[in-house]
Amino acid sequence: MTGSRTALAGARARKTRVGALVVGLLLAGGCSQAAGEVTPEASPATLVAMRLDAPERLLDTWPESTSRISHEQAQQVMAHFKTLLDGEPTSAVGSAYAPLDERHTILVGGVSGAVPDPVRTMDGVFAGLPRLTDVKPVPPGQPGGETRCGRARSDGVDVVVCVWVDRHTIGMVSFLGLPPKEDTTDLFLRVRAQLEHPAA
C-alpha cells in the first residue's frame, strides 16, 4: 500500500511540474499582439455576444481537481489571455478537473470578449509554447474559429495542449497524463462545447 501511495504522490508531483512548465512557457513566450489593431470584422458593433462558463463536472464525470496548484495554473492562463483581448473580458474561466484518483488532469483557461485577429492570436499563443511538437490544426466543430493542438512529453508525463480562437473567445485545454491512445481531439471539442455558450 505504501509503495502505491508513493507512486501516486510521485505522479501527482510530476504532473504539477508539467502544468507549471506549460504555464511558464506561455507566460514567458512571445504571446502578444499590438494594442489597438482591431479589424473591421472584430469591431464591437459586429461582435456576437459569447461567454465561457466552468461546468460543475467536465466531460460529465470529471469533478474539479482538489489541487490548488492546478487551479492556479489554469487561472494564470486565463489572466494571460485577458491581455490578448481588445478591451475588457465579458467572461473568464480558469479551472482544473481530475478524476478522484487525480492521476490525470485537464486544465482549462479562457476568456470572452473582442479578439482583434484570431489567426495572429493563435500564432502568438503557440509561439509561446516552443516545446510542443506535432502542432497542427484540428477540426473546429460547430463553433468554428481557429483550432490547433500540439504534444509534448515532460518529466515522464504526456501533455496535449489544444487552443481555440475565434472573434469572441480564446481558450486553452491542457490534458496532462492521459494515455496516448486517448482521442484528445474529440475530448477537446467536447470540453469546448461545455465551456462556450451564447451570452443570454
N, C-alpha and C positions, 0 to 999 in steps of 0.2 A: 504493500500500500504506500509506504514511504517513497519507494522508487517512482511509482506512477505520479505521486503528488509532486515530486521534484521535477520530473519530466514535464508535467503540465505547467509548473511555475516557470521553467526554463522557456517553454514555448511561448507563454504569455509575455515574458520579458523580451524575447526576440521580436515578437510581433509589435510590441510597444516601440522598440528601437527602429523597426522598419517604418512604422507610421510616422515617427519623428523625422526619419530621413526623407520621406515623400514630402512632408510639410516643409521641412527645411530647404529642400531643393527648390520648391515652388516659390517660397518667400525670398530666397536669395538670388533666384534666377532673373532672367530678363522679361518677366511677365508684366509688361506695362504698355501703355499707349498714350499718345499725346492728348492732353485735355482739349476740349472744345472742337474736336474733329467729328462732328455729327453729320452723317449723310442725310439727304432729304428723306430717304425711306425710314430712317430711325428717329425722325423728329417727334417730339411729344405729341403732336397733332395726329400722327398716324399710329402711335403705339397702342397695341391691343393690350388691355389690362390682363396680366397674368400674375399668379402668386405661387410661392412654394410653401408647403406645409409639411412638417415632420410627422409621419404617422406614429401611432402608438406601437404598432408592430410592423416591421418591414418584411416584405415577401410573405405576409400573412402569419408567419410563425416566429420571426426573429424579434425578441424584445430588445429594448435599449440596453446597451452594454453597461455593466457596473463599473467599468474602468473610467475614472475621472480623466486620466491622461488621454485616452482615446477621444473622449468628448472635447477636450481642449484642442486636440489636433484638428478635429473637424471644424471647430469654431475658428481656428486660425485660418483655415482655407476660406471659410465664409467671410471673415473680415478682410482678407486679401482681395477676394472677388468684388467686394463693395467698392474698392478703389478703381475698378475697371469700368464702372458704370458712368454714364453721363448724368450726374445728379445723384440724389439720394435713392437708396433702395426702397421698393414698395413692400418687400418681404424678404426674409432671410432664414436659412436653416443651417445648422451645424450640429450634427449628432452622430452617434456611433451605435451600431447594433451588433449583437452577437448571440449565438445560441447559449444555452445555460452553462455549458462547459467552457465557454469563452475561448475555444480553440481557434475559431475563425472570427474575423471582424469585418464589417462593412462600414467605412466612413463615408458620410455624405455631407457635402458642403455646397451651398449655392445661394444665389440672390436673384431677385427680380427687379426690373427697372428698365431704363433705356440703355441698350447696348449699341454703341455707335457703329461698330464694324465687326460682325461675328467672325468672319474669316481671319481677320487680323488679330482679334482677341484670342481665337483658338491657337493660332500660330505662336502667340506670345506665351500662352499657358504651357504648351509643350516645349518651347524654347527654355522654359524654366525647369524642365524635368529631363535633363540630358541623359540620365542613366536609364531611361526607359528605352527599350528596343521594340522592334516589330510594331512601331506605331503606324496605324492605318485607319482609314475611315471605316465606319460601320454603318449599316442601315439605320437611319434616324427614327424609323417608325412613324406613326401618325403625327406626332408633334412637329416633325421636320427640324430644320436647322442643321448646323454642323455637328457631327458626332465622330469622335475618334477614341481609340483605345490603344494602350501600349502596355508592355510587360517588363518585369524585372524580377530578379531573384537576389535577395539581400539577406545576409545572416541566416541562410537556410530557409527563408520564407519566400514563397511565391507571391508576387504582387501583380495585380492588374489594375491599371488606372484608366477610367473612362471619363470623358468630358463631353458635355454638350453645350453649345452656344447658339442661341437664336437672338432675334432682335429684342426679346423680352426677358430672357433668363440666361444665367451662366451657372452650370452645375458640374460638380465632380463627384464620382463614385469610385472609391478605392476598395478593392477586395484584397484582404490580407489573409494568406494562409489557406485559401480554398484549394481543394485538389485540382491539379492541372486539367483533369478531364471535364471539369465543370464548364458549362456553356455560359461564360461570363457575359457575352454579348446579349443573350436573352435575359439574363439576370439584370444587366444594366438597363435595358429597355423597360423591364418591369419596375425597377426601382424608380426610374424617371417618371413613369406613369403614375406612381404613387405620390410623388413629390409635387408635380407640376399640375396646376389647375387654372382655369379661367377665374379671374377675380369676380367675386359676387357684385 
